[in-house]
């Protein structure tokens, strides 16, 4: 089973718009892969779902609880400084300390252009979902 870190933008897109990001969240909740996350990602998701999407706090907290129940949670310490964007360095570090095979993101500016980071494949949702076609 592969180990995967899902970037905050995938969670947010999945809840807001559905589509491929939602399919990835469903796979995670169904334990189709080993999920890794951290407080940095969960806090960003919470902040955006409440602030930008104006979802009810109870719904957001239940979703984050469901994610935390199926994930291994690690806390990045800020030791990775690979790119300029500090928050994305924390995501890279989280994927690294979580032993991830894949980081799924929609970040076309900072993360996707890297392609890979220390054996971790960085993929958009469409490429990641190809692994689950039957």
N, C-alpha and C positions, 0 to 999 in steps of 0.2 A: 504494500500500500504506500502510495506517495505521501509526502508531507508537504503541506501547502500553507503559505501565508497569503491572506487576501488583504489587499490594500483598502483603506477606508473608502476610497471613491467607488469601489465595487459594491460594498455594502449599501452605500447611499444610493447609487444608481439602481441597484436591485430593488430596494424598497420604494424609491420614487417612480421608477419607470418600468420595472419588470425586465423582460427580455433575457439576454444571456447572463447578465449579472445576477438576476434572480435565480436562474437555473443553477448557477454556481453556489449560491447560498443554500438552495434546496439540497444539492449534493453534499454540502458541508453538514447541514443539519441531519441528513440521513447517514452520516459517517461513511461516505464513499471514499474519503481520503482523510488523512490525519491533519487536522486544522491547527495552526499555530497563530496566536494573536498576542496582543499586549495592551496595556492600559493606554498607551499613546494612540493606538488605532481605535480602541473602544471609546475613548474620550472624544476623538475627532468625529466619529460616527454619531455619538450622542449629541454633541454640540450642533452638528449640521442638521440632523433629523428634527431637533427641537427648534433651532433658530431659523433655518432656511426653509424647511418643509412644514414647520408648524404642526408636527405630529404631537399627539397627547403624550405627556411624560410616562404614563402608565404603559402605553403601547411600546414606547421606545425601551423602557427598562425591561419589559418582558422579552423583547427581541434580543437585547444584549445579554440577558440572563440565559436565554436559549443558546446563544452562540458560545458563551462562556462554559456552558455545560458540556459542549462537545469539543472544546478546544483545549490545547495546552497553552497556558498563559505564561509568557516570559516578559521580563522587564529590561529593556535596553538601557545601557548606562551612558550612551553618547560616545562610545569608544571608536565607532566607525565614522571616518570622515573622508568619504570617497567622492562625494559630489558636493556642490555648493549649498544645496537646499538642506538645511538642518533636519527638518521633519522627515525628509526622505532618507537621510542617513540613518535615522532611528528605525525606519522600516527595513532597510537593508540589514541593520544589525539584528533586528528581531528575527528576520528570516535566517540569518546566520546562526544565532545562538539556539534557535529552534530546530536546527538541522533540516531546514526545508530543501526540497528538491525544486520547488517552483514558487515564484512570487507572482501572483496575478494582480495586474494593475491596469488602470486606464490612463495613467499618467504619461502622456506623450511628450511632455517637456523634459522631465528629469529621469524617469526610471526606464521606460520602454526603450529609449535610444541606447541604453547600456547593453541590452540583450542578455547578459549574464553577469553574475557577480559571485566569484569564488565557488564555482560549480552550481550555483542557483540559477535556473533559467527564469528570465523575466518575460512574462507573456501577457498579451491582452486576452480578454475573455474568450474570444472566438478561437484562438489557437489552443487555449487551455481545454476548452470543451471538446476538442477533437479527440482527446484521450478517452472520452466517455461515450463515443459513438459505438453503437452495437450493430 
